[in-house]
């Protein structure tokens, strides 16, 4: 079982804005936050947890995917789009623009 994932991001404030906006939709809540780290956990307090670490030199690629019901009426996609995500169906030059900026 996956215990936790740490993701290094260039812009911690932008990552916090995105994940705070989507947390309810993916079944997570913010657990902790400071100037260098933001931690999220499932709403039941279990695992896996994930954390965002500020790293101005982050530049690799990473994909963090969450399952959301196909016919989810929770507003996940519109919220993601409002916060910069264009999704897998967007043209390659736009796809993941926010995550590329963060990583």
PDB file as gemmi writes it, atoms N, CA and C in Angstrom:
CRYST1    1.000    1.000    1.000  90.00  90.00  90.00 P 1                      
ATOM      1  N   UNK A   1       0.839  -1.184   0.000  1.00  0.00           N  
ATOM      2  CA  UNK A   1       0.000   0.000   0.000  1.00  0.00           C  
ATOM      3  C   UNK A   1       0.878   1.239   0.000  1.00  0.00           C  
ATOM      4  N   UNK A   2       0.473   2.229  -0.762  1.00  0.00           N  
ATOM      5  CA  UNK A   2       1.193   3.495  -0.828  1.00  0.00           C  
ATOM      6  C   UNK A   2       1.028   4.238   0.496  1.00  0.00           C  
ATOM      7  N   UNK A   3       2.131   4.687   1.066  1.00  0.00           N  
ATOM      8  CA  UNK A   3       2.112   5.398   2.343  1.00  0.00           C  
ATOM      9  C   UNK A   3       1.967   6.904   2.123  1.00  0.00           C  
ATOM     10  N   UNK A   4       2.867   7.494   1.312  1.00  0.00           N  
ATOM     11  CA  UNK A   4       2.775   8.921   1.011  1.00  0.00           C  
ATOM     12  C   UNK A   4       3.591   9.249  -0.230  1.00  0.00           C  
ATOM     13  N   UNK A   5       3.330  10.423  -0.784  1.00  0.00           N  
ATOM     14  CA  UNK A   5       4.045  10.931  -1.951  1.00  0.00           C  
ATOM     15  C   UNK A   5       4.417  12.373  -1.649  1.00  0.00           C  
ATOM     16  N   UNK A   6       5.658  12.741  -1.916  1.00  0.00           N  
ATOM     17  CA  UNK A   6       6.083  14.134  -1.818  1.00  0.00           C  
ATOM     18  C   UNK A   6       6.356  14.641  -3.221  1.00  0.00           C  
ATOM     19  N   UNK A   7       5.788  15.781  -3.554  1.00  0.00           N  
ATOM     20  CA  UNK A   7       5.944  16.387  -4.868  1.00  0.00           C  
ATOM     21  C   UNK A   7       6.679  17.710  -4.695  1.00  0.00           C  
ATOM     22  N   UNK A   8       7.793  17.855  -5.389  1.00  0.00           N  
ATOM     23  CA  UNK A   8       8.561  19.095  -5.354  1.00  0.00           C  
ATOM     24  C   UNK A   8       7.961  20.058  -6.376  1.00  0.00           C  
ATOM     25  N   UNK A   9       7.641  21.287  -5.943  1.00  0.00           N  
ATOM     26  CA  UNK A   9       7.018  22.279  -6.822  1.00  0.00           C  
ATOM     27  C   UNK A   9       7.769  23.601  -6.733  1.00  0.00           C  
ATOM     28  N   UNK A  10       7.800  24.323  -7.845  1.00  0.00           N  
ATOM     29  CA  UNK A  10       8.439  25.642  -7.854  1.00  0.00           C  
ATOM     30  C   UNK A  10       7.584  26.678  -7.145  1.00  0.00           C  
ATOM     31  N   UNK A  11       6.287  26.646  -7.383  1.00  0.00           N  
ATOM     32  CA  UNK A  11       5.378  27.678  -6.870  1.00  0.00           C  
ATOM     33  C   UNK A  11       4.410  27.046  -5.869  1.00  0.00           C  
ATOM     34  N   UNK A  12       4.793  27.067  -4.609  1.00  0.00           N  
ATOM     35  CA  UNK A  12       3.997  26.433  -3.563  1.00  0.00           C  
ATOM     36  C   UNK A  12       2.635  27.114  -3.410  1.00  0.00           C  
ATOM     37  N   UNK A  13       2.582  28.426  -3.559  1.00  0.00           N  
ATOM     38  CA  UNK A  13       1.309  29.140  -3.419  1.00  0.00           C  
ATOM     39  C   UNK A  13       0.316  28.716  -4.504  1.00  0.00           C  
ATOM     40  N   UNK A  14       0.781  28.579  -5.746  1.00  0.00           N  
ATOM     41  CA  UNK A  14      -0.102  28.147  -6.837  1.00  0.00           C  
ATOM     42  C   UNK A  14      -0.558  26.707  -6.626  1.00  0.00           C  
ATOM     43  N   UNK A  15       0.348  25.848  -6.155  1.00  0.00           N  
ATOM     44  CA  UNK A  15      -0.020  24.454  -5.892  1.00  0.00           C  
ATOM     45  C   UNK A  15      -1.052  24.380  -4.775  1.00  0.00           C  
ATOM     46  N   UNK A  16      -0.876  25.183  -3.743  1.00  0.00           N  
ATOM     47  CA  UNK A  16      -1.835  25.220  -2.627  1.00  0.00           C  
ATOM     48  C   UNK A  16      -3.205  25.680  -3.125  1.00  0.00           C  
ATOM     49  N   UNK A  17      -3.230  26.710  -3.961  1.00  0.00           N  
ATOM     50  CA  UNK A  17      -4.503  27.201  -4.496  1.00  0.00           C  
ATOM     51  C   UNK A  17      -5.228  26.100  -5.268  1.00  0.00           C  
ATOM     52  N   UNK A  18      -4.498  25.384  -6.124  1.00  0.00           N  
ATOM     53  CA  UNK A  18      -5.100  24.320  -6.920  1.00  0.00           C  
ATOM     54  C   UNK A  18      -5.616  23.190  -6.032  1.00  0.00           C  
ATOM     55  N   UNK A  19      -4.766  22.652  -5.157  1.00  0.00           N  
ATOM     56  CA  UNK A  19      -5.175  21.503  -4.358  1.00  0.00           C  
ATOM     57  C   UNK A  19      -6.199  21.857  -3.284  1.00  0.00           C  
ATOM     58  N   UNK A  20      -6.151  23.066  -2.736  1.00  0.00           N  
ATOM     59  CA  UNK A  20      -7.202  23.473  -1.800  1.00  0.00           C  
ATOM     60  C   UNK A  20      -8.555  23.528  -2.507  1.00  0.00           C  
ATOM     61  N   UNK A  21      -8.557  24.002  -3.754  1.00  0.00           N  
ATOM     62  CA  UNK A  21      -9.800  24.090  -4.512  1.00  0.00           C  
ATOM     63  C   UNK A  21     -10.357  22.719  -4.867  1.00  0.00           C  
ATOM     64  N   UNK A  22      -9.485  21.734  -5.064  1.00  0.00           N  
ATOM     65  CA  UNK A  22      -9.915  20.403  -5.506  1.00  0.00           C  
ATOM     66  C   UNK A  22      -9.993  19.375  -4.389  1.00  0.00           C  
ATOM     67  N   UNK A  23      -9.505  19.702  -3.210  1.00  0.00           N  
ATOM     68  CA  UNK A  23      -9.374  18.715  -2.136  1.00  0.00           C  
ATOM     69  C   UNK A  23     -10.668  17.953  -1.848  1.00  0.00           C  
ATOM     70  N   UNK A  24     -11.768  18.649  -1.690  1.00  0.00           N  
ATOM     71  CA  UNK A  24     -13.039  17.967  -1.402  1.00  0.00           C  
ATOM     72  C   UNK A  24     -13.412  16.994  -2.514  1.00  0.00           C  
ATOM     73  N   UNK A  25     -13.195  17.405  -3.752  1.00  0.00           N  
ATOM     74  CA  UNK A  25     -13.572  16.561  -4.901  1.00  0.00           C  
ATOM     75  C   UNK A  25     -12.771  15.274  -4.976  1.00  0.00           C  
ATOM     76  N   UNK A  26     -11.542  15.303  -4.479  1.00  0.00           N  
ATOM     77  CA  UNK A  26     -10.697  14.100  -4.535  1.00  0.00           C  
ATOM     78  C   UNK A  26     -10.651  13.366  -3.205  1.00  0.00           C  
ATOM     79  N   UNK A  27     -11.459  13.832  -2.232  1.00  0.00           N  
ATOM     80  CA  UNK A  27     -11.553  13.145  -0.949  1.00  0.00           C  
ATOM     81  C   UNK A  27     -10.397  13.431  -0.001  1.00  0.00           C  
ATOM     82  N   UNK A  28      -9.782  14.598  -0.153  1.00  0.00           N  
ATOM     83  CA  UNK A  28      -8.645  14.976   0.694  1.00  0.00           C  
ATOM     84  C   UNK A  28      -8.941  16.266   1.438  1.00  0.00           C  
ATOM     85  N   UNK A  29      -8.122  16.526   2.457  1.00  0.00           N  
ATOM     86  CA  UNK A  29      -8.166  17.795   3.183  1.00  0.00           C  
ATOM     87  C   UNK A  29      -6.736  18.194   3.509  1.00  0.00           C  
ATOM     88  N   UNK A  30      -6.539  19.493   3.687  1.00  0.00           N  
ATOM     89  CA  UNK A  30      -5.200  19.957   4.043  1.00  0.00           C  
ATOM     90  C   UNK A  30      -4.941  19.575   5.486  1.00  0.00           C  
ATOM     91  N   UNK A  31      -3.766  19.006   5.723  1.00  0.00           N  
ATOM     92  CA  UNK A  31      -3.392  18.523   7.056  1.00  0.00           C  
ATOM     93  C   UNK A  31      -2.467  19.501   7.757  1.00  0.00           C  
ATOM     94  N   UNK A  32      -1.541  20.081   6.989  1.00  0.00           N  
ATOM     95  CA  UNK A  32      -0.565  21.005   7.564  1.00  0.00           C  
ATOM     96  C   UNK A  32      -0.041  21.920   6.464  1.00  0.00           C  
ATOM     97  N   UNK A  33       0.500  23.058   6.890  1.00  0.00           N  
ATOM     98  CA  UNK A  33       1.064  23.993   5.920  1.00  0.00           C  
ATOM     99  C   UNK A  33       2.041  24.924   6.618  1.00  0.00           C  
ATOM    100  N   UNK A  34       3.136  25.215   5.923  1.00  0.00           N  
ATOM    101  CA  UNK A  34       4.053  26.265   6.349  1.00  0.00           C  
ATOM    102  C   UNK A  34       4.689  26.847   5.085  1.00  0.00           C  
ATOM    103  N   UNK A  35       5.751  27.607   5.223  1.00  0.00           N  
ATOM    104  CA  UNK A  35       6.360  28.267   4.058  1.00  0.00           C  
ATOM    105  C   UNK A  35       7.052  27.312   3.101  1.00  0.00           C  
ATOM    106  N   UNK A  36       7.353  26.099   3.540  1.00  0.00           N  
ATOM    107  CA  UNK A  36       8.119  25.157   2.720  1.00  0.00           C  
ATOM    108  C   UNK A  36       7.355  23.888   2.342  1.00  0.00           C  
ATOM    109  N   UNK A  37       6.246  23.613   3.023  1.00  0.00           N  
ATOM    110  CA  UNK A  37       5.566  22.322   2.855  1.00  0.00           C  
ATOM    111  C   UNK A  37       4.065  22.469   3.096  1.00  0.00           C  
ATOM    112  N   UNK A  38       3.285  21.751   2.300  1.00  0.00           N  
ATOM    113  CA  UNK A  38       1.849  21.644   2.515  1.00  0.00           C  
ATOM    114  C   UNK A  38       1.497  20.163   2.452  1.00  0.00           C  
ATOM    115  N   UNK A  39       0.814  19.666   3.464  1.00  0.00           N  
ATOM    116  CA  UNK A  39       0.458  18.254   3.500  1.00  0.00           C  
ATOM    117  C   UNK A  39      -1.043  18.049   3.385  1.00  0.00           C  
ATOM    118  N   UNK A  40      -1.427  16.998   2.650  1.00  0.00           N  
ATOM    119  CA  UNK A  40      -2.830  16.641   2.472  1.00  0.00           C  
ATOM    120  C   UNK A  40      -3.022  15.190   2.876  1.00  0.00           C  
ATOM    121  N   UNK A  41      -4.211  14.879   3.396  1.00  0.00           N  
ATOM    122  CA  UNK A  41      -4.539  13.516   3.784  1.00  0.00           C  
ATOM    123  C   UNK A  41      -5.979  13.222   3.375  1.00  0.00           C  
ATOM    124  N   UNK A  42      -6.321  11.940   3.251  1.00  0.00           N  
ATOM    125  CA  UNK A  42      -7.718  11.592   2.983  1.00  0.00           C  
ATOM    126  C   UNK A  42      -8.612  12.129   4.113  1.00  0.00           C  
ATOM    127  N   UNK A  43      -9.850  12.432   3.795  1.00  0.00           N  
ATOM    128  CA  UNK A  43     -10.743  13.009   4.800  1.00  0.00           C  
ATOM    129  C   UNK A  43     -10.937  12.100   6.008  1.00  0.00           C  
ATOM    130  N   UNK A  44     -10.728  10.792   5.840  1.00  0.00           N  
ATOM    131  CA  UNK A  44     -10.855   9.880   6.977  1.00  0.00           C  
ATOM    132  C   UNK A  44      -9.571   9.801   7.799  1.00  0.00           C  
ATOM    133  N   UNK A  45      -8.555  10.586   7.408  1.00  0.00           N  
ATOM    134  CA  UNK A  45      -7.301  10.617   8.149  1.00  0.00           C  
ATOM    135  C   UNK A  45      -6.362   9.471   7.820  1.00  0.00           C  
ATOM    136  N   UNK A  46      -6.718   8.639   6.868  1.00  0.00           N  
ATOM    137  CA  UNK A  46      -5.902   7.474   6.524  1.00  0.00           C  
ATOM    138  C   UNK A  46      -4.755   7.774   5.577  1.00  0.00           C  
ATOM    139  N   UNK A  47      -4.445   6.812   4.766  1.00  0.00           N  
ATOM    140  CA  UNK A  47      -3.363   6.890   3.790  1.00  0.00           C  
ATOM    141  C   UNK A  47      -3.903   6.565   2.419  1.00  0.00           C  
ATOM    142  N   UNK A  48      -3.242   6.955   1.370  1.00  0.00           N  
ATOM    143  CA  UNK A  48      -1.953   7.648   1.320  1.00  0.00           C  
ATOM    144  C   UNK A  48      -2.119   9.157   1.478  1.00  0.00           C  
ATOM    145  N   UNK A  49      -1.106   9.755   2.055  1.00  0.00           N  
ATOM    146  CA  UNK A  49      -1.025  11.198   2.164  1.00  0.00           C  
ATOM    147  C   UNK A  49      -0.129  11.706   1.043  1.00  0.00           C  
ATOM    148  N   UNK A  50      -0.229  12.992   0.761  1.00  0.00           N  
ATOM    149  CA  UNK A  50       0.739  13.576  -0.158  1.00  0.00           C  
ATOM    150  C   UNK A  50       1.114  14.964   0.327  1.00  0.00           C  
ATOM    151  N   UNK A  51       2.328  15.340  -0.022  1.00  0.00           N  
ATOM    152  CA  UNK A  51       2.846  16.632   0.393  1.00  0.00           C  
ATOM    153  C   UNK A  51       3.439  17.373  -0.784  1.00  0.00           C  
ATOM    154  N   UNK A  52       3.395  18.683  -0.696  1.00  0.00           N  
ATOM    155  CA  UNK A  52       3.987  19.557  -1.699  1.00  0.00           C  
ATOM    156  C   UNK A  52       5.139  20.290  -1.039  1.00  0.00           C  
ATOM    157  N   UNK A  53       6.328  20.142  -1.607  1.00  0.00           N  
ATOM    158  CA  UNK A  53       7.534  20.765  -1.061  1.00  0.00           C  
ATOM    159  C   UNK A  53       8.009  21.867  -1.995  1.00  0.00           C  
ATOM    160  N   UNK A  54       8.263  23.059  -1.454  1.00  0.00           N  
ATOM    161  CA  UNK A  54       8.784  24.146  -2.280  1.00  0.00           C  
ATOM    162  C   UNK A  54      10.213  23.820  -2.680  1.00  0.00           C  
ATOM    163  N   UNK A  55      10.482  23.891  -3.979  1.00  0.00           N  
ATOM    164  CA  UNK A  55      11.804  23.585  -4.518  1.00  0.00           C  
ATOM    165  C   UNK A  55      11.981  24.396  -5.789  1.00  0.00           C  
ATOM    166  N   UNK A  56      12.703  25.503  -5.690  1.00  0.00           N  
ATOM    167  CA  UNK A  56      12.887  26.388  -6.836  1.00  0.00           C  
ATOM    168  C   UNK A  56      13.600  25.711  -7.998  1.00  0.00           C  
ATOM    169  N   UNK A  57      14.272  24.601  -7.745  1.00  0.00           N  
ATOM    170  CA  UNK A  57      14.983  23.884  -8.796  1.00  0.00           C  
ATOM    171  C   UNK A  57      14.201  22.706  -9.356  1.00  0.00           C  
ATOM    172  N   UNK A  58      12.962  22.538  -8.916  1.00  0.00           N  
ATOM    173  CA  UNK A  58      12.150  21.427  -9.426  1.00  0.00           C  
ATOM    174  C   UNK A  58      12.022  21.585 -10.935  1.00  0.00           C  
ATOM    175  N   UNK A  59      12.185  20.506 -11.650  1.00  0.00           N  
ATOM    176  CA  UNK A  59      12.104  20.622 -13.095  1.00  0.00           C  
ATOM    177  C   UNK A  59      11.876  19.296 -13.782  1.00  0.00           C  
ATOM    178  N   UNK A  60      11.781  18.238 -13.016  1.00  0.00           N  
ATOM    179  CA  UNK A  60      11.512  16.935 -13.603  1.00  0.00           C  
ATOM    180  C   UNK A  60      10.057  16.836 -13.998  1.00  0.00           C  
ATOM    181  N   UNK A  61       9.650  15.658 -14.369  1.00  0.00           N  
ATOM    182  CA  UNK A  61       8.241  15.496 -14.672  1.00  0.00           C  
ATOM    183  C   UNK A  61       7.656  14.488 -13.698  1.00  0.00           C  
ATOM    184  N   UNK A  62       6.423  14.705 -13.381  1.00  0.00           N  
ATOM    185  CA  UNK A  62       5.724  13.816 -12.469  1.00  0.00           C  
ATOM    186  C   UNK A  62       4.244  13.939 -12.746  1.00  0.00           C  
ATOM    187  N   UNK A  63       3.554  12.870 -12.539  1.00  0.00           N  
ATOM    188  CA  UNK A  63       2.111  12.895 -12.694  1.00  0.00           C  
ATOM    189  C   UNK A  63       1.492  12.336 -11.427  1.00  0.00           C  
ATOM    190  N   UNK A  64       0.572  13.076 -10.864  1.00  0.00           N  
ATOM    191  CA  UNK A  64      -0.151  12.657  -9.672  1.00  0.00           C  
ATOM    192  C   UNK A  64      -1.614  12.614 -10.081  1.00  0.00           C  
ATOM    193  N   UNK A  65      -2.187  11.426 -10.158  1.00  0.00           N  
ATOM    194  CA  UNK A  65      -3.550  11.265 -10.669  1.00  0.00           C  
ATOM    195  C   UNK A  65      -4.476  10.788  -9.559  1.00  0.00           C  
ATOM    196  N   UNK A  66      -5.678  11.344  -9.530  1.00  0.00           N  
ATOM    197  CA  UNK A  66      -6.694  10.966  -8.565  1.00  0.00           C  
ATOM    198  C   UNK A  66      -7.905  10.449  -9.320  1.00  0.00           C  
ATOM    199  N   UNK A  67      -8.511   9.412  -8.811  1.00  0.00           N  
ATOM    200  CA  UNK A  67      -9.704   8.855  -9.437  1.00  0.00           C  
ATOM    201  C   UNK A  67     -10.921   9.681  -9.031  1.00  0.00           C  
ATOM    202  N   UNK A  68     -11.698  10.053 -10.016  1.00  0.00           N  
ATOM    203  CA  UNK A  68     -12.951  10.761  -9.789  1.00  0.00           C  
ATOM    204  C   UNK A  68     -13.976  10.064 -10.657  1.00  0.00           C  
ATOM    205  N   UNK A  69     -15.148   9.791 -10.118  1.00  0.00           N  
ATOM    206  CA  UNK A  69     -16.174   9.088 -10.869  1.00  0.00           C  
ATOM    207  C   UNK A  69     -16.409   9.688 -12.243  1.00  0.00           C  
ATOM    208  N   UNK A  70     -16.615   8.845 -13.218  1.00  0.00           N  
ATOM    209  CA  UNK A  70     -16.793   9.296 -14.599  1.00  0.00           C  
ATOM    210  C   UNK A  70     -17.923  10.311 -14.725  1.00  0.00           C  
ATOM    211  N   UNK A  71     -18.987  10.090 -14.025  1.00  0.00           N  
ATOM    212  CA  UNK A  71     -20.115  11.006 -14.102  1.00  0.00           C  
ATOM    213  C   UNK A  71     -20.226  11.848 -12.833  1.00  0.00           C  
ATOM    214  N   UNK A  72     -19.076  12.177 -12.304  1.00  0.00           N  
ATOM    215  CA  UNK A  72     -19.030  12.975 -11.081  1.00  0.00           C  
ATOM    216  C   UNK A  72     -19.755  14.305 -11.288  1.00  0.00           C  
ATOM    217  N   UNK A  73     -20.662  14.623 -10.391  1.00  0.00           N  
ATOM    218  CA  UNK A  73     -21.382  15.890 -10.469  1.00  0.00           C  
ATOM    219  C   UNK A  73     -20.872  16.850  -9.389  1.00  0.00           C  
ATOM    220  N   UNK A  74     -19.643  16.616  -8.968  1.00  0.00           N  
ATOM    221  CA  UNK A  74     -19.091  17.384  -7.860  1.00  0.00           C  
ATOM    222  C   UNK A  74     -18.439  18.684  -8.313  1.00  0.00           C  
ATOM    223  N   UNK A  75     -18.404  18.948  -9.612  1.00  0.00           N  
ATOM    224  CA  UNK A  75     -17.798  20.181 -10.096  1.00  0.00           C  
ATOM    225  C   UNK A  75     -16.293  20.119 -10.198  1.00  0.00           C  
ATOM    226  N   UNK A  76     -15.729  18.907 -10.192  1.00  0.00           N  
ATOM    227  CA  UNK A  76     -14.274  18.749 -10.223  1.00  0.00           C  
ATOM    228  C   UNK A  76     -13.652  19.389 -11.458  1.00  0.00           C  
ATOM    229  N   UNK A  77     -14.148  19.043 -12.638  1.00  0.00           N  
ATOM    230  CA  UNK A  77     -13.522  19.543 -13.870  1.00  0.00           C  
ATOM    231  C   UNK A  77     -13.600  21.067 -13.981  1.00  0.00           C  
ATOM    232  N   UNK A  78     -14.760  21.682 -13.766  1.00  0.00           N  
ATOM    233  CA  UNK A  78     -14.797  23.151 -13.839  1.00  0.00           C  
ATOM    234  C   UNK A  78     -13.864  23.812 -12.829  1.00  0.00           C  
ATOM    235  N   UNK A  79     -13.804  23.261 -11.615  1.00  0.00           N  
ATOM    236  CA  UNK A  79     -12.905  23.836 -10.613  1.00  0.00           C  
ATOM    237  C   UNK A  79     -11.455  23.700 -11.030  1.00  0.00           C  
ATOM    238  N   UNK A  80     -11.084  22.538 -11.567  1.00  0.00           N  
ATOM    239  CA  UNK A  80      -9.715  22.323 -12.022  1.00  0.00           C  
ATOM    240  C   UNK A  80      -9.376  23.320 -13.125  1.00  0.00           C  
ATOM    241  N   UNK A  81     -10.292  23.518 -14.041  1.00  0.00           N  
ATOM    242  CA  UNK A  81     -10.043  24.456 -15.148  1.00  0.00           C  
ATOM    243  C   UNK A  81      -9.891  25.880 -14.643  1.00  0.00           C  
ATOM    244  N   UNK A  82     -10.721  26.276 -13.679  1.00  0.00           N  
ATOM    245  CA  UNK A  82     -10.606  27.633 -13.132  1.00  0.00           C  
ATOM    246  C   UNK A  82      -9.262  27.866 -12.478  1.00  0.00           C  
ATOM    247  N   UNK A  83      -8.642  26.805 -11.996  1.00  0.00           N  
ATOM    248  CA  UNK A  83      -7.364  26.938 -11.304  1.00  0.00           C  
ATOM    249  C   UNK A  83      -6.186  26.525 -12.172  1.00  0.00           C  
ATOM    250  N   UNK A  84      -6.391  26.479 -13.493  1.00  0.00           N  
ATOM    251  CA  UNK A  84      -5.268  26.339 -14.408  1.00  0.00           C  
ATOM    252  C   UNK A  84      -5.083  25.012 -15.095  1.00  0.00           C  
ATOM    253  N   UNK A  85      -5.809  23.978 -14.721  1.00  0.00           N  
ATOM    254  CA  UNK A  85      -5.634  22.678 -15.360  1.00  0.00           C  
ATOM    255  C   UNK A  85      -6.489  22.612 -16.617  1.00  0.00           C  
ATOM    256  N   UNK A  86      -5.912  22.102 -17.706  1.00  0.00           N  
ATOM    257  CA  UNK A  86      -6.639  21.998 -18.961  1.00  0.00           C  
ATOM    258  C   UNK A  86      -6.998  20.562 -19.314  1.00  0.00           C  
ATOM    259  N   UNK A  87      -6.516  19.605 -18.541  1.00  0.00           N  
ATOM    260  CA  UNK A  87      -6.906  18.217 -18.746  1.00  0.00           C  
ATOM    261  C   UNK A  87      -6.227  17.544 -19.917  1.00  0.00           C  
ATOM    262  N   UNK A  88      -6.397  16.241 -19.988  1.00  0.00           N  
ATOM    263  CA  UNK A  88      -5.708  15.423 -20.974  1.00  0.00           C  
ATOM    264  C   UNK A  88      -6.191  15.654 -22.394  1.00  0.00           C  
ATOM    265  N   UNK A  89      -7.367  16.228 -22.595  1.00  0.00           N  
ATOM    266  CA  UNK A  89      -7.872  16.418 -23.950  1.00  0.00           C  
ATOM    267  C   UNK A  89      -7.438  17.742 -24.562  1.00  0.00           C  
ATOM    268  N   UNK A  90      -6.751  18.548 -23.814  1.00  0.00           N  
ATOM    269  CA  UNK A  90      -6.288  19.824 -24.349  1.00  0.00           C  
ATOM    270  C   UNK A  90      -5.118  19.595 -25.302  1.00  0.00           C  
ATOM    271  N   UNK A  91      -4.856  20.546 -26.194  1.00  0.00           N  
ATOM    272  CA  UNK A  91      -3.699  20.417 -27.077  1.00  0.00           C  
ATOM    273  C   UNK A  91      -2.423  20.295 -26.264  1.00  0.00           C  
ATOM    274  N   UNK A  92      -1.401  19.599 -26.780  1.00  0.00           N  
ATOM    275  CA  UNK A  92      -0.168  19.379 -26.014  1.00  0.00           C  
ATOM    276  C   UNK A  92       0.467  20.646 -25.478  1.00  0.00           C  
ATOM    277  N   UNK A  93       0.374  21.760 -26.197  1.00  0.00           N  
ATOM    278  CA  UNK A  93       1.009  22.994 -25.712  1.00  0.00           C  
ATOM    279  C   UNK A  93       0.308  23.551 -24.480  1.00  0.00           C  
ATOM    280  N   UNK A  94      -0.959  23.157 -24.253  1.00  0.00           N  
ATOM    281  CA  UNK A  94      -1.722  23.638 -23.102  1.00  0.00           C  
ATOM    282  C   UNK A  94      -1.793  22.589 -22.005  1.00  0.00           C  
ATOM    283  N   UNK A  95      -1.818  21.317 -22.375  1.00  0.00           N  
ATOM    284  CA  UNK A  95      -2.031  20.221 -21.433  1.00  0.00           C  
ATOM    285  C   UNK A  95      -1.074  20.318 -20.253  1.00  0.00           C  
ATOM    286  N   UNK A  96      -1.636  20.343 -19.072  1.00  0.00           N  
ATOM    287  CA  UNK A  96      -0.822  20.336 -17.862  1.00  0.00           C  
ATOM    288  C   UNK A  96      -0.015  21.600 -17.656  1.00  0.00           C  
ATOM    289  N   UNK A  97      -0.426  22.721 -18.271  1.00  0.00           N  
ATOM    290  CA  UNK A  97       0.357  23.955 -18.181  1.00  0.00           C  
ATOM    291  C   UNK A  97       0.653  24.320 -16.731  1.00  0.00           C  
ATOM    292  N   UNK A  98      -0.331  24.222 -15.884  1.00  0.00           N  
ATOM    293  CA  UNK A  98      -0.117  24.589 -14.492  1.00  0.00           C  
ATOM    294  C   UNK A  98       0.895  23.662 -13.842  1.00  0.00           C  
ATOM    295  N   UNK A  99       0.761  22.358 -14.043  1.00  0.00           N  
ATOM    296  CA  UNK A  99       1.680  21.435 -13.407  1.00  0.00           C  
ATOM    297  C   UNK A  99       3.101  21.621 -13.941  1.00  0.00           C  
ATOM    298  N   UNK A 100       3.246  21.909 -15.238  1.00  0.00           N  
ATOM    299  CA  UNK A 100       4.593  22.164 -15.774  1.00  0.00           C  
ATOM    300  C   UNK A 100       5.189  23.403 -15.135  1.00  0.00           C  
ATOM    301  N   UNK A 101       4.353  24.410 -14.868  1.00  0.00           N  
ATOM    302  CA  UNK A 101       4.843  25.616 -14.227  1.00  0.00           C  
ATOM    303  C   UNK A 101       5.264  25.325 -12.803  1.00  0.00           C  
ATOM    304  N   UNK A 102       4.527  24.450 -12.127  1.00  0.00           N  
ATOM    305  CA  UNK A 102       4.808  24.135 -10.732  1.00  0.00           C  
ATOM    306  C   UNK A 102       6.022  23.241 -10.570  1.00  0.00           C  
ATOM    307  N   UNK A 103       6.184  22.259 -11.466  1.00  0.00           N  
ATOM    308  CA  UNK A 103       7.258  21.272 -11.325  1.00  0.00           C  
ATOM    309  C   UNK A 103       8.560  21.769 -11.890  1.00  0.00           C  
TER     310      UNK A 103                                                      
END                                                                             
